[in-house]
Amino acid sequence: MLNKYVVVPAIPVATEAVREGDRYYCKTVSSGFNLYDNQEKQRLVPAYSTRQEAETECERLNLERLQSIQSAYA
């Protein structure tokens, strides 16, 4: 069974643009990790600074969902 929530790297945030010749290069900074909802196909709003925090929350949400499904069939 595919988990509803998974951990994904957050979208990098642009910090500045540097011009080199005719090209502009954007410097980015990683802003941590997000949770991704596989059913809704979207990232969840809260961002987590470490992967461990994100994985802990992801496991909690997946377990909560599994328990609600099991209670519906009980």
C-alpha positions in Angstrom: 0.0 0.0 0.0 1.3 3.4 -0.9 1.6 5.9 2.0 -0.6 8.9 1.7 2.1 11.2 3.1 5.8 11.2 2.2 8.8 13.5 2.9 10.2 15.6 0.1 12.9 18.2 0.0 11.4 21.7 0.1 11.5 23.9 -3.0 14.8 25.9 -2.9 14.3 29.6 -2.2 16.1 32.1 -4.5 18.4 34.4 -2.5 20.0 36.5 -5.2 20.8 36.7 -8.9 24.3 36.9 -10.1 25.2 38.0 -13.6 28.0 36.3 -15.4 28.4 37.4 -19.0 25.1 37.3 -20.7 23.5 34.9 -18.2 22.0 35.3 -14.8 22.5 32.6 -12.2 20.2 32.4 -9.3 21.7 31.4 -5.9 19.3 29.3 -3.9 19.1 28.0 -0.3 17.3 24.8 0.7 14.5 25.6 3.2 14.2 22.1 4.7 11.6 19.5 4.0 7.9 19.3 3.3 5.3 16.6 3.5 3.7 15.6 0.2 0.1 14.2 0.0 0.1 11.5 -2.6 -3.7 11.4 -3.0 -4.2 15.2 -3.4 -0.9 15.6 -5.3 0.2 18.6 -3.3 2.7 19.7 -0.8 1.5 20.5 2.7 2.2 24.0 4.0 4.3 23.4 7.1 8.1 23.1 6.5 10.4 21.2 8.7 14.1 22.2 9.2 15.3 18.6 9.5 14.4 15.4 7.7 14.0 13.6 11.1 11.2 16.1 12.2 9.5 15.7 8.8 9.7 11.9 9.0 8.3 11.9 12.5 5.3 14.0 11.5 4.8 11.9 8.3 4.7 8.7 10.3 2.2 10.2 12.7 -0.1 11.3 9.9 0.1 8.0 8.1 -0.6 6.1 11.4 -3.5 8.4 12.2 -5.0 7.8 8.7 -4.5 4.0 9.0 -6.2 4.0 12.4 -9.2 5.9 11.0 -9.5 3.5 8.1 -9.4 0.5 10.5 -12.0 2.0 12.8 -14.3 2.6 9.8 -14.2 -1.2 9.0 -14.5 -2.3 12.7 
